[in-house]
Amino acid sequence: MTRERDTELARKGRMAAMVIAGTAIFWVLAILLGGQFGLTQRTRALFDLMALAGFVWAVVIIFQIWRLRQSDKG
């Protein structure tokens, strides 16, 4: 692997970690604040969908990392 490829993998790994952590924190806060402020189920579902989108984005980044590592093996 080249140094540039290592740097790219590390950057993508940090990005995936930050997306997962940020999404989890957002989701927990949305659940807690939604219950405290008495938000409707429809609004809470919107927050759930936003969190789901964040986790899907993290999976896409992880898939990109996997593909980069696979291309280095061959």
C-alpha positions as CSV (number, residue, x, y, z in Angstrom):
1,M,0.0,0.0,0.0
2,T,1.2,3.5,-0.7
3,R,1.3,6.2,1.8
4,E,-1.4,8.1,0.0
5,R,-3.7,5.0,0.2
6,D,-3.0,4.6,3.9
7,T,-3.8,8.2,4.5
8,E,-7.1,7.9,2.6
9,L,-8.0,4.7,4.5
10,A,-7.3,6.5,7.8
11,R,-9.3,9.5,6.8
12,K,-12.3,7.4,5.8
13,G,-12.0,5.3,9.0
14,R,-12.1,8.5,11.1
15,M,-15.1,9.8,9.1
16,A,-17.0,6.5,9.6
17,A,-16.3,6.6,13.3
18,M,-17.4,10.3,13.6
19,V,-20.6,9.6,11.6
20,I,-21.5,6.6,13.8
21,A,-20.7,8.4,17.1
22,G,-22.5,11.6,16.0
23,T,-25.6,9.8,14.8
24,A,-25.8,7.8,18.0
25,I,-25.5,10.9,20.1
26,F,-28.1,12.7,18.0
27,W,-30.5,9.7,18.2
28,V,-30.3,9.4,22.0
29,L,-30.8,13.1,22.5
30,A,-33.7,13.1,20.1
31,I,-35.4,10.3,22.0
32,L,-34.8,11.9,25.4
33,L,-35.8,15.4,24.3
34,G,-38.8,14.1,22.3
35,G,-40.2,12.5,25.4
36,Q,-39.5,15.5,27.6
37,F,-41.0,18.0,25.3
38,G,-43.9,15.8,24.3
39,L,-43.2,15.7,20.6
40,T,-45.6,13.8,18.4
41,Q,-44.9,10.3,17.2
42,R,-44.6,11.7,13.6
43,T,-41.8,14.0,14.7
44,R,-40.1,11.3,16.6
45,A,-40.3,9.0,13.5
46,L,-38.6,11.8,11.5
47,F,-35.7,11.8,13.9
48,D,-35.5,8.0,13.7
49,L,-35.4,8.2,9.9
50,M,-32.6,10.8,10.1
51,A,-30.6,8.6,12.4
52,L,-31.2,5.7,10.0
53,A,-29.9,7.8,7.2
54,G,-26.8,8.5,9.2
55,F,-26.1,4.9,9.9
56,V,-26.7,4.0,6.3
57,W,-24.1,6.6,5.3
58,A,-21.6,5.1,7.8
59,V,-22.2,1.7,6.2
60,V,-21.5,3.2,2.7
61,I,-18.2,4.7,4.0
62,I,-17.2,1.3,5.6
63,F,-18.0,-0.4,2.3
64,Q,-15.7,2.1,0.5
65,I,-13.0,1.2,3.0
66,W,-13.5,-2.5,2.4
67,R,-13.3,-2.0,-1.4
68,L,-10.1,0.0,-1.1
69,R,-8.5,-2.7,1.0
70,Q,-9.7,-5.4,-1.5
71,S,-8.1,-3.6,-4.4
72,D,-4.8,-3.6,-2.6
73,K,-4.8,-7.4,-2.2
74,G,-5.2,-8.1,-5.9
